Each structure stands twice: as C-alpha cells, then as structure tokens.
C-alpha cells in the first residue's frame, strides 16, 4: 500500500497500530477520512489537513487551475474529480465554468465511469 509520508508521520505516532491500520484501510477503500466519525481517531482539524481530490468540489479544482493558468502562457492540465453521481448537466456546468475562467484545457474524471482505471481506491484480489 502506498502511503504519503506526511500522512504516516502525522497519524502513526498518534494512533495505536490497530487504529492506524484501520484508518489506512478506510482511506484506501473510500478515498477519504472525512466520514470517520470517531473523533479519537480523526479530529476536525485532521479532516481539514487531509483532504483528498475527492473531497474538493469541482469548482475549487477549476479555481485552483485558473489561478495558475492566469500566470502561465502555455496550457496546463489538471484532472477535475467528480463523484459517480455527477450528471451530464453537472459536467456541462464544469466545462462552461472552466471556459469562463479562461482555462485552455480541462480533464474531467467521473468516479466509476471506466471499467479499467490506472489508479483505484481498493486493492485487486488475485
């Protein structure tokens, strides 16, 4: 399992080995720790520090790209993550918003929209 060094350095000393492993499995399975209700494991401050691409609204993704794009002559690329529940209208809104923000390009990934993906949340069982 690939774990970011900051995540490990932050949580490993704070949690028991069992709780740390549970948290890793939870994040690996669901892609977030925002839904962990046990405040002894994950505080509100922790939730603010460790947000994944799936936790960030598509508008915030586009605003981040647009703020950088304004200072870069060449086009830049960033994937905008949208939940599996995103509708065609949501994607249309994202594309129009990106165009109005002056983006030169945009990639949208809707969770679960592909049968095979390069990165996934869960381990494949052989």
N, C-alpha and C positions, 0 to 999 in steps of 0.2 A: 504494500500500500504506500502510495506517495503522500507524504505529509510535509506541508510547508514548515520550514524551520522555526518561523515565528510562532505558529500555532503550537508546535511541540514545546518550545521554550516557555510559552505562556501557560499552557494548561498542565503539562506533565508535573511540574513541581507543586501545583495547587491541588491536584486530584490523586486519589488512590489509583493504583494500576488498573483495577477493575473499572472504576469510573472513567478513567482516561480511555481505555479500550472501548467502553460502551459509547462514549462521545464520538470517538473516531468512526466507529461503525455507523452511528446515527448520521453523521455528516456525510459519510461515504454513500449511504443509502438514499438520503433525502436531499443532499446538496446544500444543507443549511443547518444552522443551530438556532435559528430564530424561533423555532417551535418547541424548543426544550423548556418545559415548564418548571423543572426542578431548579430553583434559584441557588441551591447549594452547589450545583454543578456549573451552571451558567447564569451569571448576573446580567442585569440590563446593560451594564457597562460593557460586558463581554460581547453582548449581541451587537452593540454599536461598533466595537472594534473589529469583529469578524463577520463581515457581510460578504456574501458570495455574489457572483454575477446574477444569479437567480433571485437574489434579494433586492436588487436595484431595479426600479421602474424603468421602462424603456425610454421615457423622456429624459431621465437622468443620464442614461447611456449616450443618448444623442447630444444632450447639452455638453457632456464631457468631450465628445468628439468635436463638436462645433467650436468649443473654446480653444482647442488646439489647432483646428483647421484654419481659423482666422489668421494664424501666425505662420502658416506653412503654405508655400506656393504649390507644392505637389499635393496630390490627393493622399489622404491617409485612410487606413481601413481599421474598423473595429466591428466586432460582432455585437449586435443588439440581441440580447436574450429575451425571448417572450415565453410565457407559460403555455402549456399544452391547450389551455382554454382560450387562447387568443383566436379571434375570429378574423375573417378577411377584412372586415371594417377596421379592426384594431391595427392590422398590418398596413392598410391604406393610410390611416391616420399617422402612423410612424413614418411612412415614406414621404407624405406631404410635409410633415413637421420637419423632417431632415432636409428636404429641399428648401423650405423657408428659412432654415438655419444656415443655408449656404454650403451644405456638405457636398462633396464631389462624388462620394460613393457611400454605400451602406450595405452591410450584410445583416440579414435577419435570420436567426435560428429560433424556430418554434420547438420547444421541448417535445420529444416524441414524434416528430414529423418524418423521421427517417428510420428505416428498418435497421440499417447498419450505421454506426457512428464511430468516429475516431476516439472520442472520449465519452465515457458514460459514468453514471453515478455508482452503479453496482458492479461487483465482480462477476465475471463469467465463470460458471461452474463447468468443469470438464467431465 
